Structure formats: structure tokens, C-alpha cells
Amino acid sequence: MPAMKKLKIRQVKSGIGRPERQKRTLEALGFKRLNQTIEVEVSPQVQGMIDAVQHLIEIVEDKK
């Protein structure tokens, strides 16, 4: 089985004042604090969560 593609994402805006669904999506992705960078394996489920909170996060480019 081929390795899943990984993606680094950073939370750049707070979940405070956002709908509960968006707050729970940030938690489900693994965010605990602002400006935290996490690495997730891309799947259809994770891509849907990223799309739902795309205004609160950014994709981090690897510097190679």
C-alpha cells in the first residue's frame, strides 16, 4: 500500500466566536492553540475538514 500524502497546516485565526461546528473541526484536526503547526495525512475526510475551516488555517510549504 503506498504511503499517504502528508500535509502541514497551521491555525492562523482563532476559533473564538466561531460556530461550534468549526471549533470542533479544529479540535478534530488536532489543533490545540493558535499558530500551532500540525502534519496530517490527506484523506477525503481530512480534506473535507480542511475545506470547512480553510478561512482559519493555512497550508505550510516545506522549505527544501
C-alpha positions as semicolon CSV with decimal commas, in nm:
position;residue;x (nm);y (nm);z (nm)
1;M;0,000;0,000;0,000
2;P;0,151;0,339;-0,097
3;A;0,221;0,593;0,175
4;M;-0,045;0,856;0,229
5;K;0,046;1,211;0,132
6;K;0,117;1,434;0,432
7;L;0,024;1,799;0,460
8;K;0,142;2,061;0,709
9;I;-0,124;2,309;0,821
10;R;-0,113;2,599;1,068
11;Q;-0,400;2,761;1,255
12;V;-0,374;3,135;1,186
13;K;-0,709;3,260;1,320
14;S;-0,882;3,187;1,647
15;G;-1,189;2,968;1,684
16;I;-1,333;3,210;1,942
17;G;-1,666;3,349;1,824
18;R;-1,695;3,084;1,552
19;P;-1,980;2,834;1,525
20;E;-1,943;2,527;1,747
21;R;-1,908;2,306;1,439
22;Q;-1,596;2,494;1,326
23;K;-1,446;2,478;1,677
24;R;-1,498;2,101;1,686
25;T;-1,347;2,065;1,339
26;L;-1,030;2,244;1,455
27;E;-1,014;2,007;1,754
28;A;-1,070;1,704;1,531
29;L;-0,780;1,811;1,310
30;G;-0,561;1,822;1,621
31;F;-0,524;2,195;1,688
32;K;-0,488;2,299;2,050
33;R;-0,362;2,658;2,015
34;L;-0,319;2,945;1,772
35;N;-0,016;2,936;1,538
36;Q;0,028;2,563;1,601
37;T;0,154;2,366;1,302
38;I;0,046;2,005;1,259
39;E;0,106;1,738;0,998
40;V;-0,190;1,533;0,879
41;E;-0,230;1,252;0,628
42;V;-0,451;1,359;0,341
43;S;-0,771;1,159;0,304
44;P;-1,114;1,257;0,176
45;Q;-1,233;1,306;0,536
46;V;-0,939;1,527;0,634
47;Q;-0,966;1,724;0,309
48;G;-1,331;1,795;0,391
49;M;-1,236;1,921;0,738
50;I;-0,965;2,144;0,589
51;D;-1,217;2,286;0,340
52;A;-1,465;2,357;0,623
53;V;-1,217;2,571;0,819
54;Q;-0,996;2,698;0,536
55;H;-1,052;3,059;0,650
56;L;-0,890;2,977;0,987
57;I;-0,587;2,781;0,868
58;E;-0,311;2,798;0,608
59;I;-0,111;2,534;0,425
60;V;0,258;2,550;0,520
61;E;0,504;2,498;0,235
62;D;0,814;2,289;0,305
63;K;1,136;2,482;0,251
64;K;1,362;2,238;0,068
